[in-house]
Amino acid sequence: IAGGSDHAIGFRSSGSNASTLVGFKTQDGSEFKLNGFVIDRGFGSDNTLTVRAYRNNVEITSTSLNVTSGTATLDVSGASAWEYIDEIRIEGADLDVDIDDIDFSPAVLPDTTPPFVAGVSSSTANGTYKAGDVISAQVNFSEAVNVTGTPQLTLETGAVDRAVNYSSGSGTSTLTFSYTVQAGDTAADLDYVNTSALALNGGTIRDAANNNAVLTLPAPGAANSLGANKNIVIDGVAPTVIGVTSSTANGTYKAGDVISIQVNFSETVTLTGTPQITLETGTVDRVVNYASGSGTSTLTFSYTVQAGDQSSDLDYVGTSALALNGGTIRDAAGNSAVLTLPAPGAAGSLGANRALVVDGVRPAVTSTAPVGGAVSTDTSVDFTVNFSESVSNISTDDFALGATGSASGTIASVSASSGSSVTVTVSGISGNGTLKLNLNASTNISDTAGNSGPAAYTSGTTHTVAIPTAPDAPTIGAATAGDGQASVAFTAPANNGGSAITGYTVTSNPGGITAGGNGFTMSPIVVTGLANGTAYTFTVTATNAIGTSAAS
């Protein structure tokens, strides 16, 4: 059959002798290109025919035709599989067909040139990318290719190289691979690992002629490589805390003092909001706000010591003490910082790096009490004063006496101006009642850290005061006259002054004649030596160890 588009062949065979295979081929075995034909079923009974193309008796391709209506058209123009064949076979159960308008032309030599990689680039903009960002890498081939399976491209990303899956592009000359940056990935200029970085991974990359693609890539960094075509920086390494310290000198700090704490990161970080660090400061842990440092690798937190804060070696509460508090801490690529701190007291911690003592507790008096052995009749008594810690600036004007009854005294001296326990001497004690040593509300007493002004103290132990005095005057009674004498009666005073009466003395007027005295403790007392006929009046006094009373 010569080339052209208007050729016809008839096959007459049906019934019991029906053929199941008919066809045509070149006499000399030369190849041709089939564009199509029209087939008429004739008297055959099969509604579906199979058309197969062969070359050198090997099937190249096939297709089915539905001839239910009696006629069908085969159009394979543009189909490369039909362009280099030497035989057509038509199969059916009962063939009685006419093949008309056979259109064929000279064979098209098959494409035996495999596609190859022309270059690698990226549709992602140049820049720096963090963990979680997606980068699209494009492998450009010399012609359109078809992909089956999931080929992979291995990128050079630091300690762990990432095998990136094919995502799209089959049927074009550009295949796209989608790379999601992983934590820890780094690359100063993203590229693949080597010229063999593109792998089929069980799939295929072929052109329309089924030629397998050559997967060799340009050398990394060379012309047409990803690194040469783009400037993509990978920073998937999050900043970490490498240590915590303080710019404040080692020492002891009181309430109101300010301590600056520095958290050092592995790289420069940028901050938003007000992150916080929680310090271990005794009964109440203090949450300290960020103060400065964004745009550097060191963030500063400012801590003002509060009343009641205590720490023998200032540190934070735990490895999770640094918190964002609604803010952010990120590096230039946008990686969020890992906030884990060194364990308190361990290398790199605040406690290990510095020796900061926090003493925000005001000193206090814990007790005041008379020194053992003091008795109520003592006119000078020592009181022991105990403080909660060693203090200084102690003086007599820091104290006052709390008295009941008629008791009184004077704060005479303090045994020392500093210490955790001192002795205060109260002298000139008189009267009856109680005395207690109190601490005044406003003093300049302070501890070693400088915390001053302990609270007033009035809960000390009292001292009973009972200082003896001369007795009250006795009450005069009746005087009974006698010969040159008189018997004078009296009654004892209600108050003997706290000391037993040792005698009563009766004195006459006129004459000032006395009777009684020491040892005369009973009424009446007889006064002798009086002149008969003279009128006398008498007075009586009482005497004890302290003195003599007023006259009755």
C-alpha positions as CSV (number, residue, x, y, z in Angstrom):
1,I,0.0,0.0,0.0
2,A,1.4,3.3,-1.0
3,G,1.3,6.3,1.4
4,G,-1.7,8.5,1.3
5,S,-5.1,9.0,2.9
6,D,-7.6,7.3,0.6
7,H,-7.0,3.6,0.6
8,A,-9.5,0.8,1.2
9,I,-9.4,-2.9,2.0
10,G,-12.4,-5.3,2.3
11,F,-12.5,-8.5,4.3
12,R,-15.5,-10.8,3.7
13,S,-15.8,-13.5,6.2
14,S,-18.8,-14.4,8.5
15,G,-20.9,-17.2,9.7
16,S,-19.3,-20.6,10.5
17,N,-16.1,-19.7,8.7
18,A,-15.8,-16.3,10.3
19,S,-12.3,-14.9,10.7
20,T,-11.2,-13.5,14.1
21,L,-8.1,-11.7,12.9
22,V,-7.5,-9.6,9.8
23,G,-4.9,-6.8,9.1
24,F,-2.4,-5.3,6.7
25,K,1.4,-4.6,6.7
26,T,4.1,-3.4,4.4
27,Q,5.5,-6.0,1.9
28,D,9.1,-5.1,2.6
29,G,8.8,-4.7,6.3
30,S,9.4,-1.0,6.2
31,E,7.8,1.2,8.9
32,F,5.0,3.7,8.4
33,K,3.0,6.2,10.4
34,L,-0.7,5.4,10.8
35,N,-3.0,8.5,11.2
36,G,-6.3,6.6,11.1
37,F,-9.1,4.9,9.1
38,V,-12.8,4.2,8.9
39,I,-14.1,0.7,9.5
40,D,-17.5,-0.8,8.6
41,R,-18.6,-3.9,10.5
42,G,-20.4,-5.3,7.4
43,F,-22.2,-8.6,8.2
44,G,-20.1,-9.3,11.2
45,S,-21.7,-9.7,14.6
46,D,-19.0,-8.4,17.0
47,N,-19.7,-4.8,18.2
48,T,-16.2,-4.2,19.7
49,L,-13.0,-4.6,17.7
50,T,-9.4,-4.4,18.9
51,V,-6.8,-2.6,16.7
52,R,-3.2,-3.5,17.5
53,A,0.0,-2.0,16.0
54,Y,3.2,-4.1,15.6
55,R,6.8,-3.6,14.6
56,N,8.9,-6.6,13.9
57,N,6.1,-8.8,15.1
58,V,6.2,-7.1,18.5
59,E,3.0,-5.3,19.7
60,I,3.7,-1.6,20.2
61,T,0.2,-0.3,21.2
62,S,-3.5,-1.1,20.9
63,T,-7.0,0.5,21.1
64,S,-10.6,-0.6,21.0
65,L,-13.3,0.5,18.5
66,N,-17.1,0.3,19.1
67,V,-18.8,-0.6,15.9
68,T,-22.3,-1.0,17.3
69,S,-23.6,1.6,14.9
70,G,-22.0,-0.3,12.0
71,T,-19.2,2.3,11.4
72,A,-16.3,3.6,13.5
73,T,-13.4,5.9,13.0
74,L,-9.9,5.4,14.3
75,D,-8.0,8.6,14.7
76,V,-4.4,8.2,16.1
77,S,-2.8,11.2,14.4
78,G,-0.4,12.8,16.8
79,A,0.0,9.6,18.9
80,S,3.7,8.8,18.9
81,A,3.1,5.1,19.5
82,W,1.5,4.8,16.0
83,E,4.3,6.6,14.2
84,Y,6.8,3.8,13.7
85,I,5.1,0.5,13.0
86,D,5.0,-2.0,10.1
87,E,1.7,-3.9,10.7
88,I,-1.9,-3.4,11.8
89,R,-4.0,-6.3,13.2
90,I,-7.8,-6.1,13.8
91,E,-9.3,-8.7,16.1
92,G,-13.0,-9.6,16.7
93,A,-15.3,-12.6,17.1
94,D,-16.9,-12.4,13.7
95,L,-15.1,-10.2,11.2
96,D,-16.7,-9.0,8.0
97,V,-15.3,-5.6,7.6
98,D,-14.4,-2.9,5.2
99,I,-11.5,-0.6,6.0
100,D,-11.7,2.7,4.2
101,D,-10.0,6.1,4.2
102,I,-6.8,4.5,5.4
103,D,-4.5,7.4,6.1
104,F,-0.8,6.7,6.6
105,S,2.5,8.5,6.0
106,P,6.2,7.9,6.2
107,A,7.3,6.6,9.6
108,V,8.6,9.0,12.2
109,L,11.8,7.8,13.7
110,P,11.4,7.1,17.5
111,D,12.8,9.6,20.1
112,T,15.8,7.9,21.7
113,T,17.2,11.0,23.3
114,P,16.7,10.9,27.0
115,P,15.6,14.0,28.9
116,F,18.3,15.6,31.1
117,V,18.5,18.1,33.9
118,A,19.1,21.6,32.6
119,G,19.2,23.3,35.9
120,V,17.8,23.6,39.4
121,S,16.2,26.7,40.9
122,S,13.5,27.8,43.3
123,S,10.3,29.8,43.0
124,T,10.7,30.8,46.6
125,A,12.1,34.3,47.1
126,N,15.7,34.8,48.2
127,G,15.9,35.2,52.0
128,T,16.3,33.4,55.3
129,Y,13.8,30.7,56.3
130,K,13.1,29.2,59.7
131,A,11.7,25.9,60.9
132,G,8.3,25.2,59.5
133,D,8.7,27.4,56.4
134,V,8.1,25.7,53.0
135,I,10.5,26.1,50.1
136,S,9.7,25.0,46.5
137,A,12.6,23.6,44.5
138,Q,12.3,23.2,40.8
139,V,14.2,20.7,38.7
140,N,14.2,21.8,35.0
141,F,14.5,19.2,32.3
142,S,15.5,19.5,28.6
143,E,11.9,18.5,27.6
144,A,8.6,17.6,29.1
145,V,8.7,14.5,31.3
146,N,6.1,12.3,32.9
147,V,6.4,11.2,36.5
148,T,5.2,8.1,38.3
149,G,5.7,7.5,42.0
150,T,7.4,10.0,44.3
151,P,11.0,10.9,43.2
152,Q,13.1,12.7,45.8
153,L,15.7,15.4,45.9
154,T,18.2,15.4,48.8
155,L,19.2,18.8,50.1
156,E,22.3,19.7,52.1
157,T,20.8,21.0,55.4
158,G,23.5,20.6,58.0
159,A,23.8,17.6,60.4
160,V,20.8,15.9,58.8
161,D,20.3,16.1,55.0
162,R,16.6,16.3,54.0
163,A,15.2,14.0,51.3
164,V,12.4,16.2,49.7
165,N,9.5,14.6,47.9
166,Y,8.3,15.5,44.4
167,S,5.0,17.4,44.5
168,S,4.0,18.5,41.0
169,G,5.0,19.1,37.4
170,S,4.4,15.8,35.6
171,G,3.7,16.5,31.9
172,T,5.9,19.6,31.9
173,S,9.6,20.2,31.8
174,T,9.7,21.5,35.4
175,L,9.3,19.2,38.4
176,T,8.6,20.8,41.8
177,F,9.9,19.4,45.1
178,S,8.4,20.8,48.3
179,Y,10.8,21.2,51.3
180,T,9.6,22.1,54.8
181,V,12.4,23.4,57.0
182,Q,12.9,21.2,60.0
183,A,14.2,22.1,63.4
184,G,18.0,22.0,63.3
185,D,18.3,22.5,59.6
186,T,21.0,25.0,58.5
187,A,22.4,26.2,55.2
188,A,24.2,29.4,54.3
189,D,23.2,28.9,50.7
190,L,20.7,26.1,50.1
191,D,21.8,23.5,47.6
192,Y,21.5,19.7,47.1
193,V,24.0,17.3,48.4
194,N,25.7,16.3,45.1
195,T,25.1,15.5,41.5
196,S,23.3,12.3,42.4
197,A,20.9,14.0,44.7
198,L,17.9,13.4,42.5
199,A,16.6,9.8,42.9
200,L,13.6,7.9,41.5
201,N,12.6,6.4,44.9
202,G,10.8,3.6,43.1
203,G,9.2,5.9,40.6
204,T,10.0,6.9,37.0
205,I,10.8,10.1,35.1
206,R,10.4,9.6,31.3
207,D,9.7,11.6,28.2
208,A,6.8,10.9,25.9
209,A,8.9,8.4,24.0
210,N,9.4,6.5,27.3
211,N,13.1,7.5,27.5
212,N,14.3,7.4,31.1
213,A,15.6,10.8,32.2
214,V,19.2,11.3,33.0
215,L,19.1,12.4,36.6
216,T,22.6,13.9,37.0
217,L,22.4,17.4,38.4
218,P,24.9,20.3,38.0
219,A,27.5,20.2,40.7
220,P,26.4,22.0,43.8
221,G,27.5,25.6,43.6
222,A,28.3,25.4,39.9
223,A,26.4,27.1,37.1
224,N,22.7,26.2,37.0
225,S,22.8,24.6,40.4
226,L,20.3,25.6,43.1
227,G,23.0,27.4,45.1
228,A,24.1,29.3,42.0
229,N,20.6,30.3,40.9
230,K,19.2,31.3,44.3
231,N,20.4,32.8,47.6
232,I,18.3,30.9,50.2
233,V,19.5,30.8,53.8
234,I,18.2,28.0,56.0
235,D,18.1,28.7,59.8
236,G,16.1,26.0,61.5
237,V,18.2,26.3,64.7
238,A,16.2,27.9,67.5
239,P,18.1,30.1,69.9
240,T,18.8,28.5,73.3
241,V,19.7,29.9,76.7
242,I,23.4,29.3,77.4
243,G,23.5,30.9,80.8
244,V,22.1,33.3,83.3
245,T,24.1,35.8,85.3
246,S,23.9,39.3,86.8
247,S,25.7,42.6,86.2
248,T,25.1,43.5,89.9
249,A,28.1,43.0,92.1
250,N,28.2,40.0,94.5
251,G,26.9,41.0,97.9
252,T,23.9,41.3,100.2
253,Y,20.9,43.3,99.1
254,K,18.0,44.7,101.2
255,A,14.4,45.7,100.4
256,G,14.3,48.4,97.8
257,D,17.6,47.5,96.2
258,V,17.6,46.7,92.4
259,I,19.4,43.6,90.9
260,S,19.9,43.3,87.2
261,I,19.7,39.7,85.8
262,Q,21.0,38.8,82.3
263,V,19.7,35.8,80.3
264,N,22.3,35.0,77.6
265,F,21.2,33.3,74.4
266,S,23.1,31.3,71.7
267,E,22.4,34.0,69.2
268,T,20.9,37.5,68.7
269,V,17.2,37.5,69.6
270,T,14.4,40.0,69.0
271,L,11.7,40.4,71.6
272,T,8.1,41.6,71.8
273,G,5.9,42.1,74.8
274,T,7.2,41.6,78.4
275,P,8.7,38.2,79.1
276,Q,9.3,37.3,82.7
277,I,11.6,35.3,84.9
278,T,10.5,34.0,88.3
279,L,13.1,34.1,91.1
280,E,13.3,32.0,94.2
281,T,12.9,34.6,96.9
282,G,11.5,32.7,99.9
283,T,7.8,32.6,100.9
284,V,6.8,34.6,97.9
285,D,8.6,34.0,94.6
286,R,9.1,37.2,92.6
287,V,8.1,37.4,88.9
288,V,10.5,39.8,87.3
289,N,9.8,41.7,84.1
290,Y,12.1,42.0,81.0
291,A,13.8,45.4,80.9
292,S,16.1,45.6,77.9
293,G,18.3,43.8,75.3
294,S,16.1,43.1,72.3
295,G,18.4,42.9,69.2
296,T,21.3,41.4,71.1
297,S,22.0,38.0,72.6
298,T,21.5,39.2,76.2
299,L,18.2,40.0,77.7
300,T,18.1,42.0,81.0
301,F,15.4,41.6,83.7
302,S,15.2,44.1,86.6
303,Y,14.4,42.8,90.1
304,T,13.6,45.2,93.0
305,V,13.9,43.4,96.3
306,Q,10.6,43.4,98.2
307,A,10.0,43.4,101.9
308,G,10.2,39.8,103.1
309,D,12.3,38.5,100.2
310,Q,15.1,36.1,101.3
311,S,17.7,34.1,99.5
312,S,21.1,32.9,100.6
313,D,22.2,32.6,96.9
314,L,19.8,34.2,94.5
315,D,18.5,31.9,91.7
316,Y,15.4,31.3,89.6
317,V,12.7,28.7,90.6
318,G,13.4,26.1,88.0
319,T,14.3,25.3,84.4
320,S,11.0,26.7,83.2
321,A,11.3,30.0,85.1
322,L,11.6,32.0,81.9
323,A,8.1,32.7,80.4
324,L,6.9,34.6,77.3
325,N,4.0,36.2,79.2
326,G,2.2,36.8,75.9
327,G,5.3,38.1,74.1
328,T,7.9,36.5,71.8
329,I,11.6,35.8,71.7
330,R,12.9,34.9,68.3
331,D,16.0,34.9,66.2
332,A,16.4,36.8,62.9
333,A,14.9,33.9,60.9
334,G,11.9,33.9,63.1
335,N,12.7,30.7,65.1
336,S,11.1,30.9,68.5
337,A,13.7,30.6,71.3
338,V,13.9,27.5,73.5
339,L,13.4,28.9,77.0
340,T,14.8,26.1,79.1
341,L,17.2,27.4,81.6
342,P,20.1,25.5,83.3
343,A,19.0,23.8,86.4
344,P,19.2,26.1,89.5
345,G,22.6,25.8,91.1
346,A,24.0,23.9,88.1
347,A,26.7,25.3,85.7
348,G,25.5,28.3,83.8
349,S,22.8,29.1,86.3
350,L,22.4,32.4,88.1
351,G,23.2,30.8,91.4
352,A,26.4,29.2,90.0
353,N,27.6,32.4,88.2
354,R,26.9,34.9,91.0
355,A,26.8,35.1,94.8
356,L,23.9,37.4,95.5
357,V,22.3,37.3,99.0
358,V,18.8,38.8,99.3
359,D,17.8,39.9,102.7
360,G,14.5,41.9,102.5
361,V,13.4,40.9,106.0
362,R,13.4,43.7,108.6
363,P,14.9,42.8,112.0
364,A,12.5,42.3,114.9
365,V,12.6,42.1,118.6
366,T,11.6,38.5,119.6
367,S,11.6,39.0,123.4
368,T,12.3,41.3,126.4
369,A,12.5,39.9,129.9
370,P,14.0,40.7,133.3
371,V,17.2,38.9,133.9
372,G,16.7,35.9,136.1
373,G,17.0,36.6,139.9
374,A,15.4,40.1,139.8
375,V,13.0,40.6,142.7
376,S,10.2,43.1,143.2
377,T,12.1,45.2,145.7
378,D,15.1,45.8,143.5
379,T,15.5,49.4,142.5
380,S,17.7,48.5,139.5
381,V,16.8,45.6,137.1
382,D,18.5,44.3,133.9
383,F,16.3,43.4,130.9
384,T,17.5,41.0,128.2
385,V,16.5,42.1,124.7
386,N,16.7,39.4,121.9
387,F,16.5,40.3,118.1
388,S,15.7,38.1,115.2
389,E,19.2,38.7,113.8
390,S,22.3,40.7,114.5
391,V,21.5,44.5,114.4
392,S,23.4,47.7,115.0
393,N,22.6,51.3,116.1
394,I,21.0,50.2,119.4
395,S,20.7,53.0,122.0
396,T,18.7,53.8,125.1
397,D,16.3,56.1,123.2
398,D,15.1,53.1,121.2
399,F,13.2,51.8,124.3
400,A,10.5,52.9,126.6
401,L,9.0,51.6,129.9
402,G,5.4,50.3,130.1
403,A,4.2,50.8,133.7
404,T,1.2,49.9,135.8
405,G,0.3,51.2,139.3
406,S,2.8,53.6,140.8
407,A,5.8,51.8,139.4
408,S,8.4,53.9,137.6
409,G,12.0,53.8,136.6
410,T,14.6,55.2,134.2
411,I,16.3,53.5,131.2
412,A,19.9,53.9,132.2
413,S,22.1,52.1,129.7
414,V,22.4,49.5,126.9
415,S,25.2,46.9,127.2
416,A,26.1,47.1,123.4
417,S,25.2,49.1,120.3
418,S,25.1,46.0,118.1
419,G,24.4,42.2,118.3
420,S,21.5,39.9,118.4
421,S,21.1,40.1,122.2
422,V,21.7,43.1,124.5
423,T,21.1,44.0,128.1
424,V,19.1,47.1,129.0
425,T,19.5,48.4,132.6
426,V,16.5,50.1,134.3
427,S,17.4,52.0,137.4
428,G,15.7,54.3,139.9
429,I,12.8,51.9,140.3
430,S,10.1,53.0,142.7
431,G,6.5,52.5,143.5
432,N,4.3,49.5,143.3
433,G,3.0,47.8,140.1
434,T,4.7,46.4,137.0
435,L,7.4,47.5,134.6
436,K,7.9,46.2,131.0
437,L,10.6,47.1,128.5
438,N,9.1,48.1,125.1
439,L,10.8,48.8,121.7
440,N,9.7,52.1,120.2
441,A,8.0,52.2,116.8
442,S,10.5,54.5,115.1
443,T,14.2,53.6,115.5
444,N,17.3,53.6,113.4
445,I,18.2,50.0,114.3
446,S,19.2,48.1,111.2
447,D,20.5,44.7,110.2
448,T,23.7,43.9,108.2
449,A,21.9,44.2,104.9
450,G,20.7,47.7,105.9
451,N,17.0,46.8,106.5
452,S,16.0,49.3,109.2
453,G,13.1,50.2,111.5
454,P,11.9,47.0,113.3
455,A,8.3,47.1,114.3
456,A,7.3,48.3,117.8
457,Y,7.4,45.6,120.4
458,T,5.2,45.6,123.5
459,S,4.9,41.9,124.3
460,G,7.7,41.5,126.7
461,T,7.7,39.9,130.1
462,T,6.7,42.2,133.0
463,H,8.7,42.9,136.2
464,T,6.7,43.3,139.4
465,V,7.7,46.3,141.5
466,A,7.1,46.5,145.2
467,I,9.5,49.0,146.8
468,P,9.1,49.4,150.7
469,T,8.3,52.8,152.3
470,A,7.9,54.3,155.7
471,P,4.5,53.3,157.2
472,D,1.4,55.4,157.3
473,A,0.7,57.3,160.5
474,P,-1.0,55.3,163.3
475,T,-4.4,56.5,164.7
476,I,-4.3,58.1,168.2
477,G,-6.7,56.8,170.8
478,A,-7.6,57.9,174.4
479,A,-5.0,59.1,176.9
480,T,-5.6,58.0,180.6
481,A,-4.1,60.2,183.3
482,G,-2.2,58.8,186.2
483,D,0.2,60.1,188.9
484,G,2.9,61.9,186.9
485,Q,2.1,59.8,183.9
486,A,-0.5,58.9,181.1
487,S,-1.4,55.8,179.3
488,V,-1.8,56.6,175.6
489,A,-3.8,54.2,173.3
490,F,-3.5,54.0,169.5
491,T,-4.2,51.7,166.6
492,A,-1.7,50.5,163.9
493,P,-1.8,52.2,160.5
494,A,-3.5,50.5,157.6
495,N,-0.3,50.4,155.5
496,N,3.0,49.4,157.2
497,G,4.9,50.6,153.9
498,G,5.7,47.0,152.9
499,S,8.0,46.5,155.9
500,A,7.1,45.4,159.5
501,I,6.7,48.1,162.1
502,T,9.5,47.8,164.6
503,G,8.2,50.3,167.1
504,Y,5.8,53.1,168.1
505,T,6.8,56.4,169.7
506,V,4.5,58.6,171.8
507,T,5.4,62.3,172.3
508,S,3.8,64.8,174.8
509,N,2.9,68.4,174.3
510,P,4.1,70.4,176.1
511,G,7.4,69.1,177.1
512,G,8.1,66.8,174.2
513,I,8.5,63.9,176.5
514,T,8.7,60.6,174.6
515,A,8.0,57.0,175.4
516,G,8.1,53.8,173.5
517,G,10.4,53.5,170.5
518,N,12.0,50.4,169.0
519,G,10.5,47.3,170.3
520,F,7.3,48.9,171.5
521,T,4.8,47.4,169.1
522,M,1.7,47.2,171.2
523,S,-0.9,49.8,172.4
524,P,-1.0,51.4,174.9
525,I,2.3,53.0,175.8
526,V,2.8,54.8,179.2
527,V,4.5,58.2,179.2
528,T,6.1,59.1,182.5
529,G,7.7,62.2,183.9
530,L,4.6,64.3,183.5
531,A,3.7,67.2,185.8
532,N,0.6,66.7,187.7
533,G,-2.0,69.4,187.0
534,T,-0.6,70.1,183.6
535,A,-2.9,69.4,180.5
536,Y,-1.1,67.4,177.9
537,T,-1.8,66.2,174.3
538,F,-0.1,63.3,172.7
539,T,1.0,62.1,169.1
540,V,2.1,58.7,168.0
541,T,4.5,57.7,165.1
542,A,5.2,54.3,163.7
543,T,8.7,53.1,162.6
544,N,9.8,50.3,160.2
545,A,13.1,49.4,158.5
546,I,12.6,52.1,155.9
547,G,11.7,55.0,158.2
548,T,9.2,56.7,160.6
549,S,5.7,57.7,159.7
550,A,4.1,61.1,160.1
551,A,2.7,61.8,163.6
552,S,-0.9,60.9,164.3
